[in-house]
Amino acid sequence: MSGKSGQPTINDVARLAEVSKKTVSRVINRSPLLNEETRERVEKVIRDLGYVPNPQARALALRRNFLVGLIHDNPNAQMVLNMQHGILEALSGTDFEMIVRPVDRTSPMMLQDVRTFLERQRLFGVVILPPISENDALADLCEELNCRYVRIGSAELDDADHMVASNDREVVREATEHLIHQGHKLIGLVEGPDGFRSAQERRLGFEDALKSAGLPLPRSLIARGNYTFETGVTAANRLFDLSPRPTAIFASNDEMAAGVVFAARERGIIVPDDLSIIGFDDTPIAAHIWPPLTTVRWPIVSMARAAARKLVGDIVGGESAEPQPSVLPSMLVKRSSVAPPPS
C-alpha cells in the first residue's frame, strides 16, 4: 500500500520482498551485511515499484546529512571554482549535495569555527583545499568528530584514503628545464605566498632544475606574489628593474603569469622575443591571453572529483566502487610564450 502521496514506501518494498524494513534500509545504504540473493530481490522490488528512498530517512540511518563540505582559505577564486566543479561532477546523480565554507587560516579561532560548522551541519564528509589542507590539527578534528575527510595538496599529506596530491616539484623542474633547454640562463621566479605548500614545492622544483644545470639563483631573481594578477604585476616590475633583467620567468600560477605579461607589455618588453614566461594551473586565462601561455596543467577538476569519490564511493557504489588515485600527475603544456633568449 502506497503512502499518502501515492508514492511507494519502504513498507511496500519490505512487504513485497518479504523482508524487514531494516533489511531494505541496509540494501539502500549498501551495507555489506547482506547475502547477494536478498540484495538482488530487494533491488528488483525497488526498481519494479519505482521506489525513491527518502534522503532524510537515509541521513537518519547514517547519522549524517547527505552533505559534502568544501573547506577552503584560498585567494585564487578560479582554483576554488574548479574544485567545486570537480566535486559536483562526482556527486551528480547521487543524494549528496555540496556546501562551501570559506575560513580564515590566520584566525586563532579557525579550528573552533570549523568544529562548530561540522557539528552544526552534521556533514557526511569534507574536502579540504590547500593551504589549510596542510594543517594536521584540522585532519585530527575531522577524525575526532567522525567526519570523513580528504586533503588536497601539492605533496603527499596523509595516507591514501585521506589524500589527493599532485607532483608539483617534479613538473616544475620539467618546466624550468624547458626554459634552460631553450638557452635561458638568467631565469626569474615569481613564487607563491609564504605558508603555502604549493609555493614551497614549486620553488623546490625550480631550484632543482637550476642546480642540476649549474645555474645560479641569486635572491634578487626571486619575487613573491600572492597568487593574484596584481601581485604578479608588482613582482614582474621588481624583476624588470634588475640589470641585467631575466630573459625568462617562471610564475607559480597563471594569474601571476598573466600579471607578468601585462607588466612586460607596459614596459615594451615583447613576449616571447624579449622575455619567455611559464605559468602554472592551465586555467582559461592561459589560453586566452596573448601570446598563449606555456604553463603546467594542474588537474584541479580531476583531483576534486577523485577526492569526492573517495568520500562517498562506498555509499554510492558499494563494493563495486572504483578505487580513486591518490596522486594525479600534472603536465607541461607548451604554447607560444617561450622562445630562445634574445641574442
C-alpha positions as a printed NumPy array, in Angstrom:
array([[  0.   ,   0.   ,   0.   ],
       [  1.402,   3.385,  -1.003],
       [  1.829,   6.365,   1.309],
       [ -0.395,   9.42 ,   1.445],
       [  1.373,  10.945,  -1.542],
       [  0.57 ,   7.903,  -3.683],
       [  4.263,   7.065,  -3.921],
       [  5.55 ,   3.639,  -2.857],
       [  7.071,   3.493,   0.606],
       [  9.756,   1.453,   2.297],
       [  6.947,  -0.597,   3.868],
       [  5.719,  -1.56 ,   0.381],
       [  9.207,  -2.68 ,  -0.6  ],
       [  9.642,  -4.711,   2.583],
       [  6.25 ,  -6.437,   2.173],
       [  6.736,  -7.396,  -1.485],
       [ 10.328,  -8.507,  -0.955],
       [  9.303, -10.423,   2.178],
       [ 11.981,  -8.83 ,   4.303],
       [ 12.081,  -6.367,   7.189],
       [ 12.294,  -2.594,   6.806],
       [ 15.744,  -2.82 ,   8.348],
       [ 16.878,  -5.138,   5.553],
       [ 15.523,  -2.739,   2.92 ],
       [ 17.395,   0.083,   4.646],
       [ 20.586,  -1.975,   4.551],
       [ 20.161,  -2.541,   0.815],
       [ 19.572,   1.17 ,   0.199],
       [ 22.636,   2.098,   2.255],
       [ 24.714,  -0.647,   0.604],
       [ 25.525,  -2.458,   3.798],
       [ 27.862,  -5.442,   3.359],
       [ 25.81 ,  -7.361,   5.948],
       [ 23.564,  -8.999,   3.342],
       [ 23.725, -12.03 ,   1.092],
       [ 23.595, -11.378,  -2.64 ],
       [ 20.268, -13.161,  -3.192],
       [ 18.465, -10.936,  -0.683],
       [ 20.109,  -7.805,  -2.057],
       [ 19.068,  -8.626,  -5.64 ],
       [ 15.492,  -9.461,  -4.606],
       [ 15.062,  -6.169,  -2.738],
       [ 16.689,  -4.155,  -5.531],
       [ 14.314,  -5.733,  -8.077],
       [ 11.286,  -4.737,  -5.994],
       [ 12.67 ,  -1.201,  -5.664],
       [ 13.043,  -0.983,  -9.454],
       [  9.641,  -2.501, -10.169],
       [  7.864,  -0.153,  -7.769],
       [  9.873,   2.91 ,  -8.769],
       [ 10.608,   3.48 ,  -5.094],
       [ 12.812,   6.516,  -4.373],
       [ 14.484,   6.443,  -0.939],
       [ 13.9  ,   9.426,   1.313],
       [ 17.206,  11.293,   1.779],
       [ 16.191,  12.425,   5.25 ],
       [ 15.487,   8.85 ,   6.3  ],
       [ 18.807,   7.717,   4.887],
       [ 20.521,  10.531,   6.713],
       [ 18.997,   9.354,   9.98 ],
       [ 20.181,   5.812,   9.294],
       [ 23.718,   7.002,   8.571],
       [ 23.58 ,   9.578,  11.393],
       [ 24.883,  12.116,   8.885],
       [ 23.383,  14.535,   6.41 ],
       [ 23.976,  13.925,   2.723],
       [ 26.253,  16.921,   2.572],
       [ 29.853,  17.132,   1.434],
       [ 31.658,  20.238,   2.62 ],
       [ 34.334,  22.133,   0.716],
       [ 36.52 ,  23.971,   3.221],
       [ 38.991,  26.498,   1.874],
       [ 41.039,  29.604,   2.5  ],
       [ 42.499,  30.361,  -0.901],
       [ 42.913,  33.71 ,  -2.687],
       [ 42.645,  32.087,  -6.137],
       [ 38.939,  32.225,  -6.991],
       [ 39.345,  30.264, -10.23 ],
       [ 41.014,  27.405,  -8.386],
       [ 38.152,  27.227,  -5.876],
       [ 35.573,  27.264,  -8.693],
       [ 37.372,  24.436, -10.477],
       [ 37.423,  22.413,  -7.268],
       [ 33.681,  22.947,  -6.879],
       [ 33.177,  21.797, -10.461],
       [ 35.034,  18.538,  -9.83 ],
       [ 33.153,  17.778,  -6.621],
       [ 29.773,  18.468,  -8.241],
       [ 30.688,  16.135, -11.11 ],
       [ 31.386,  13.352,  -8.615],
       [ 28.14 ,  13.969,  -6.7  ],
       [ 25.941,  14.221,  -9.811],
       [ 23.157,  11.639,  -9.772],
       [ 23.552,  10.891,  -6.066],
       [ 21.704,  12.062,  -2.967],
       [ 24.704,  14.142,  -1.94 ],
       [ 24.939,  17.917,  -2.166],
       [ 27.861,  20.277,  -1.648],
       [ 28.186,  23.069,   0.861],
       [ 31.074,  25.564,   0.676],
       [ 32.717,  27.03 ,   3.76 ],
       [ 35.495,  29.645,   3.497],
       [ 37.648,  30.058,   6.602],
       [ 40.437,  32.364,   7.751],
       [ 43.576,  30.303,   8.304],
       [ 45.227,  33.194,  10.173],
       [ 42.464,  33.357,  12.787],
       [ 43.2  ,  31.8  ,  16.196],
       [ 39.558,  30.674,  16.132],
       [ 39.802,  28.743,  12.856],
       [ 39.696,  25.263,  14.385],
       [ 36.819,  26.205,  16.68 ],
       [ 34.935,  27.735,  13.741],
       [ 35.385,  24.532,  11.719],
       [ 34.327,  22.424,  14.714],
       [ 31.127,  24.456,  15.066],
       [ 30.468,  24.147,  11.325],
       [ 30.932,  20.37 ,  11.284],
       [ 28.825,  19.806,  14.397],
       [ 26.008,  22.082,  13.219],
       [ 25.786,  20.727,   9.672],
       [ 26.465,  17.063,  10.565],
       [ 28.352,  16.691,   7.307],
       [ 28.983,  13.303,   5.778],
       [ 32.488,  14.387,   4.844],
       [ 34.698,  17.274,   3.774],
       [ 37.186,  18.048,   1.035],
       [ 39.89 ,  20.37 ,   2.391],
       [ 41.765,  22.623,  -0.026],
       [ 45.296,  23.952,   0.3  ],
       [ 46.766,  25.648,   2.182],
       [ 44.615,  24.651,   5.162],
       [ 44.721,  21.017,   3.997],
       [ 48.307,  21.109,   5.274],
       [ 47.058,  21.657,   8.836],
       [ 47.281,  18.301,  10.641],
       [ 45.158,  19.608,  13.515],
       [ 42.264,  20.069,  11.085],
       [ 42.53 ,  16.445,   9.976],
       [ 42.643,  15.365,  13.631],
       [ 39.473,  17.375,  14.295],
       [ 37.641,  15.552,  11.487],
       [ 38.746,  12.215,  12.968],
       [ 37.538,  13.264,  16.413],
       [ 34.101,  14.224,  15.048],
       [ 33.879,  11.067,  12.921],
       [ 33.634,  13.174,   9.788],
       [ 35.213,  11.73 ,   6.674],
       [ 37.815,  13.946,   5.055],
       [ 40.136,  14.126,   2.06 ],
       [ 43.007,  16.616,   1.863],
       [ 44.063,  18.05 ,  -1.495],
       [ 47.634,  19.259,  -1.836],
       [ 50.772,  19.72 ,  -3.872],
       [ 52.554,  16.941,  -1.979],
       [ 51.543,  13.781,  -0.125],
       [ 49.951,  14.961,   3.128],
       [ 48.25 ,  11.861,   4.529],
       [ 47.529,   8.197,   3.894],
       [ 45.989,   7.206,   0.558],
       [ 42.38 ,   7.19 ,   1.841],
       [ 42.61 ,  10.786,   3.034],
       [ 44.607,  12.494,   0.315],
       [ 44.74 ,  13.507,  -3.334],
       [ 48.062,  15.081,  -4.309],
       [ 49.859,  16.381,  -7.372],
       [ 53.548,  16.223,  -8.339],
       [ 54.306,  19.94 ,  -8.301],
       [ 58.02 ,  19.726,  -7.569],
       [ 58.677,  17.238, -10.35 ],
       [ 56.67 ,  19.033, -13.037],
       [ 58.046,  22.498, -12.202],
       [ 61.531,  21.086, -12.568],
       [ 60.479,  19.897, -16.039],
       [ 59.038,  23.323, -16.883],
       [ 62.21 ,  25.102, -15.777],
       [ 64.348,  22.64 , -17.725],
       [ 62.307,  23.593, -20.803],
       [ 63.469,  27.192, -20.355],
       [ 67.056,  26.062, -19.834],
       [ 66.98 ,  23.896, -22.948],
       [ 65.857,  26.966, -24.906],
       [ 69.109,  28.608, -23.837],
       [ 67.964,  30.761, -20.892],
       [ 70.486,  31.233, -18.096],
       [ 69.045,  34.215, -16.224],
       [ 65.638,  32.965, -15.053],
       [ 63.429,  34.759, -12.551],
       [ 60.905,  33.202, -10.179],
       [ 57.583,  34.711,  -9.111],
       [ 56.853,  32.439,  -6.183],
       [ 53.591,  31.922,  -4.336],
       [ 52.66 ,  33.168,  -0.872],
       [ 54.501,  32.213,   2.284],
       [ 52.868,  29.321,   4.142],
       [ 51.535,  27.554,   1.04 ],
       [ 52.958,  24.078,   0.454],
       [ 52.28 ,  24.565,  -3.265],
       [ 54.571,  27.613,  -3.306],
       [ 57.254,  25.659,  -1.471],
       [ 57.054,  22.604,  -3.753],
       [ 57.122,  24.727,  -6.919],
       [ 60.121,  26.712,  -5.704],
       [ 61.949,  23.481,  -4.89 ],
       [ 61.306,  22.16 ,  -8.401],
       [ 62.581,  25.437,  -9.856],
       [ 65.722,  25.247,  -7.695],
       [ 66.279,  21.582,  -8.593],
       [ 66.421,  22.407, -12.309],
       [ 68.814,  25.339, -11.877],
       [ 71.09 ,  23.38 ,  -9.562],
       [ 71.216,  20.449, -11.967],
       [ 72.153,  22.826, -14.804],
       [ 74.765,  24.612, -12.692],
       [ 72.902,  27.929, -12.906],
       [ 72.936,  30.467, -10.054],
       [ 69.821,  31.693,  -8.277],
       [ 70.571,  34.984,  -6.554],
       [ 67.912,  36.247,  -4.161],
       [ 67.325,  39.202,  -6.476],
       [ 65.805,  36.847,  -9.087],
       [ 63.025,  35.764,  -6.691],
       [ 59.919,  37.913,  -6.188],
       [ 56.972,  36.857,  -4.064],
       [ 53.34 ,  37.122,  -5.08 ],
       [ 50.008,  36.121,  -3.588],
       [ 48.598,  34.037,  -6.477],
       [ 46.788,  37.126,  -7.793],
       [ 47.134,  39.143, -11.016],
       [ 48.039,  42.334,  -9.169],
       [ 50.883,  40.721,  -7.215],
       [ 52.145,  39.218, -10.471],
       [ 52.404,  42.724, -11.93 ],
       [ 54.248,  44.013,  -8.856],
       [ 56.64 ,  41.049,  -8.772],
       [ 57.373,  41.369, -12.501],
       [ 58.246,  45.048, -12.166],
       [ 60.722,  44.213,  -9.406],
       [ 62.42 ,  41.699, -11.702],
       [ 62.339,  44.074, -14.675],
       [ 64.199,  46.701, -12.623],
       [ 67.227,  44.395, -12.427],
       [ 70.215,  44.967, -14.658],
       [ 70.581,  42.701, -16.458],
       [ 66.957,  41.649, -16.23 ],
       [ 65.935,  37.988, -16.578],
       [ 65.28 ,  36.624, -20.051],
       [ 62.706,  34.172, -18.686],
       [ 60.34 ,  33.975, -15.718],
       [ 58.519,  31.069, -14.101],
       [ 55.403,  32.224, -12.228],
       [ 53.849,  29.874,  -9.672],
       [ 50.354,  30.27 , -11.093],
       [ 48.645,  31.574, -14.222],
       [ 47.127,  34.633, -12.559],
       [ 50.569,  35.912, -11.634],
       [ 51.963,  34.876, -15.031],
       [ 49.248,  36.992, -16.673],
       [ 50.363,  39.868, -14.453],
       [ 53.919,  39.362, -15.723],
       [ 52.68 ,  39.513, -19.342],
       [ 50.771,  42.723, -18.563],
       [ 53.762,  44.355, -16.869],
       [ 56.012,  43.375, -19.779],
       [ 53.645,  44.941, -22.294],
       [ 53.531,  48.18 , -20.288],
       [ 57.318,  48.366, -20.481],
       [ 57.553,  47.495, -24.153],
       [ 59.064,  44.078, -23.414],
       [ 57.888,  41.666, -26.109],
       [ 56.846,  38.123, -25.151],
       [ 58.442,  35.795, -26.159],
       [ 61.05 ,  37.703, -28.241],
       [ 62.468,  39.582, -25.232],
       [ 61.038,  37.508, -22.384],
       [ 59.808,  33.921, -22.032],
       [ 57.124,  33.127, -19.445],
       [ 55.738,  29.898, -17.958],
       [ 52.792,  29.709, -15.55 ],
       [ 51.085,  27.   , -13.53 ],
       [ 47.45 ,  25.728, -13.461],
       [ 46.326,  25.922, -17.12 ],
       [ 43.263,  27.946, -16.201],
       [ 41.3  ,  29.548, -19.102],
       [ 43.37 ,  32.736, -18.789],
       [ 46.442,  30.811, -20.008],
       [ 44.949,  30.138, -23.445],
       [ 43.123,  33.469, -23.738],
       [ 45.967,  35.948, -23.201],
       [ 48.393,  36.847, -25.985],
       [ 50.642,  35.161, -26.625],
       [ 49.026,  31.962, -25.306],
       [ 50.819,  30.914, -22.139],
       [ 53.078,  27.918, -21.77 ],
       [ 52.005,  26.503, -18.425],
       [ 51.654,  23.448, -16.234],
       [ 48.26 ,  21.781, -16.433],
       [ 47.309,  21.135, -12.811],
       [ 44.481,  18.549, -12.805],
       [ 42.34 ,  20.549, -10.379],
       [ 38.955,  19.236, -11.522],
       [ 40.173,  15.629, -11.606],
       [ 41.712,  15.96 ,  -8.141],
       [ 38.477,  17.34 ,  -6.698],
       [ 36.441,  14.639,  -8.417],
       [ 38.718,  11.919,  -7.027],
       [ 38.549,  13.45 ,  -3.542],
       [ 34.737,  13.491,  -3.536],
       [ 34.593,   9.913,  -4.793],
       [ 36.938,   8.843,  -2.014],
       [ 34.442,  10.324,   0.438],
       [ 31.207,   8.85 ,  -0.911],
       [ 32.261,   5.993,  -3.189],
       [ 31.367,   3.171,  -0.818],
       [ 27.914,   4.686,  -0.218],
       [ 27.184,   5.411,  -3.872],
       [ 28.889,   2.435,  -5.466],
       [ 29.099,  -0.12 ,  -2.662],
       [ 31.686,  -2.838,  -3.091],
       [ 31.84 ,  -2.085,  -6.82 ],
       [ 33.121,   1.47 ,  -6.229],
       [ 36.259,   2.105,  -8.242],
       [ 39.389,   2.908,  -6.235],
       [ 40.483,   6.514,  -6.669],
       [ 44.063,   7.658,  -7.242],
       [ 45.998,   9.418,  -4.506],
       [ 48.441,  11.176,  -6.837],
       [ 47.408,  12.799, -10.113],
       [ 50.321,  13.994, -12.266],
       [ 50.454,  17.453, -13.789],
       [ 51.844,  18.033, -17.282],
       [ 53.664,  20.786, -19.125],
       [ 51.599,  22.431, -21.899],
       [ 53.805,  24.179, -24.441],
       [ 52.338,  27.243, -26.151],
       [ 53.744,  30.455, -27.602],
       [ 55.162,  32.303, -24.591],
       [ 58.548,  30.555, -24.662],
       [ 61.344,  31.087, -27.176],
       [ 65.148,  31.221, -27.103],
       [ 66.593,  34.311, -25.367],
       [ 67.414,  37.387, -27.452],
       [ 70.88 ,  37.171, -28.951]])
